[in-house]
Amino acid sequence: MDDTPEPTPPVQIPAPAEGFVGRETALDLLDRAWLRRADRPPIVVLSGIGGVGKTAAAVRWLTDHRERFPDGLLHARLSGPGGAPVATGEILFGFLVTIGVVPDTIPPDPGQRSAMFRAAAAGRYLGILLDDAISAAQVRALLPATSTAMVVVTSRRQLTGIAMDGAQLLDLAPLTPDESRRLLREVVGPERIAADPDATATIVDICGGLPLALGIIGARLRARPLRSMAREANNYARHLGAGSRAPEDVREVQAVFDTSYAELPDGAARIYRACGLHPGPDVSVDALADVLGEPPAQVEDAVDALVSVNLLADAADDRVAQHDLLRRDARLRAEQELEPADQAAVVRGFTRWYLRRAQAADDLIHPHRPRLGVTPPSRHGKAFPDRAAAVAWWRRDLRSIRAVVAEADRRRWDEELWQLCEASWGFFLHHRDYAPWVSMHTAGVAAAQRCDAPLAEARLRSQLGFAYAKLRRFDDAVAQNLIALRLGEQQAHGPTRATALSQLGRAARGQGDLFAALGYYRRAAQLQDELGIPRGVALCRRRCGEVLAELGQDEEAITELTAAANAMAELGDPVQHARAVTAIASLRSSRRQHDEARNVLLEALGVIRDLDSPYYTAEVLSALGQVELEAGHEEGGRRHQAEARELYARLGDPRADDIAAPGRADAAAGEHGDRGAGSGG
């Protein structure tokens, strides 16, 4: 009888990380891959940026399901120092010896070793972790052929080629802020985290969801029980940019980025640095090509190289994005490797690219107003095929546009700044968002003053005054437009004077001085007529009509509104035509012509909805709701007013409060000077 004990199955994988949270998607994928295996080994590839927790997730799953692999858990790191690939023959030799093959019988040829490993692994229940793989070919040489073995691969690269071998691929995203806080609680302890939520939030932000960074800062805090969270957060943020002077544990985070960056071709490295200098959260391939002066195809190839190693991520609509930590790393590398003037040239290039796009979009969204600012056309053809594409661009890139504006203000790029403000007018009219608009235009006015551009200053002051009037800050609106009027008179510029007069009328109407408002509008209309600007005349006549309706002079109001509607139809301005007929419909309803008014408003609503204009949609809905209520259609009226209220609230417009309760809209409109179509645009 042989009393020799059974050999213990080899377990080569590392111990599980102490703190582990989230990763349910990855763990579920690994489970399904094993449970649904067929006649080949299940393979799962976890990819992602360095430090995102790929190995931790793989080790956690293999450890939790160790009973499924009674013949052992094998592990090999496929990259060596500096990121160089480890020879597959060397890895195979280690695997073969580990599972009991006599070393002297192992052939020297890598191909023969691969065949021997497949034979030796056949029928064995093995879990195999191939860590930090370099290429699909490297992984392929290490694959067993039996369905009883499970292979988990981690890589900073996407390894799409291994999908041909039946692998399932998952790109591991950074942890969410909530998951990051949970991880810190596990490592540091819940009491310290709860005691300083602000410092915890700072740490979560600095670490950007990277478990490696969170684990390091958590370990530092646990080793220093008397150190405050805020102090450690400040120290860690300082160390991140210190390079080789940073503490060894902090350099461990930097090292994962250094390895990836060192392997990049020159063109990809240039794109990586440029993305770090881009002011917003994501950037289009077109913008990169334009700013760097490189052919789009060449930029596409460089972007693909960066995406494949997870230093960039694809975003919607041909854009790419960087994880916050990668963006910080890319910016630091740009600051270290580029002269300040070269850095500024890249950022200014982005600023001018966004300016050109904003102007091209404004030409489509609000084509009826001549613009003061002009920049050269794009080198890459027409920016947008149609108005809908221009609106979609503004919505999608709004965060980046605002970041560009802030950067232009910080660097005193005044020409670009005031022109960006001017070009934002069309989108703002339809979508509003008053607080950032006011902030942007306050900076834009100062920029125009520094440029000694009085007409630009006047235009931005009138745009700013418009927003103030909509926010019911009427004194501020008057102040801005009085300055604009003075500047127009000094420059003998009739359109500027007419705009300021009309905006003063808006403020007077909001303050309840309807006769003064009517006087301003009529003076503006006369001036527009003398200048030969029919659209300006029509706008003023619509506003006169609205004021006359509030004064109870309905016949005269309908005359003015009808003239305005006809003029806007001839000029091809569907928005202002819809607004004029909306005001007429409200008057018709007050005369109990409810069906006629309702039909007109439904048609206007369809036109405005097709233009994707939330503000003016709310305006028509509010009027339609009031007409429905006046006609006794309570359900329809309440529904339309509720939708209008929701749109106004989403846009941050005070009119949301006017229709907070059904039936109040008309009274509130009279109180604030916004009967019918209102006084926008």
Buried (B, 14 or more C-beta within 10 A) or exposed (E): EEEEEEEEBBBBBBEBBEBBBBBEEBBEBBBEBBEEBEEBBBBBBBBBBBBBBBBBBBBBBBBEBBEBBEBBBBBBBBBEEEBEBBBBBEBBBBBBEBBEBEEEEBBEEBEEBBBBBBEBBEEBBBBBBBBBBBBBEBBBBBBBBBBBBBBBBBBBBBBEBBBEBBBBBBBBBBBEBEBBBBBBBBBBBEEBBEEBEEBBBBBBBBBBBBBBBBBBBBBBBBEEEEBBBBEBBBBBBEBBBEEEEBEEBBBBBBBBBBBBBEBBEEBBBBBBBBBBBBBBBBBBBBBBBBBBEBEEEEBBBBBEBBBBBBBBBEBEEEBBBBBBBBBBBBBBBBBEEBEEEEBBEBBBBBBBBBBBBBBBBBBBBBEBBEBBBEBEEBEEEEBBEEBBEBBBBBEBBBEBBBBBBBBBBEBEBBBBBBBBBBBBBBBBBBBBBBEBBBBBBBBBBBBBBBBEBBBBBBBBBBBBBBBBBBBBBBEBBBBBBBBBBBBBBEEEBBBBBBBBBBBBBBBBBBBBBBEBBBBBBBBBBBBBBEBEBBBBBBBBBBBBBBBBBBBEBBEBBBBBBBBBBBBBBEBEBBBBBBBBBBBBBBBBBBEEBBEBBBEBBEBBBEBBBEBBBBBBBBBBBBBBBBBBBBBEBEEBBBBBBBBBBBBBBBBBBBBBBBBEEBBBBBEBBBEBBBBBBBBBB
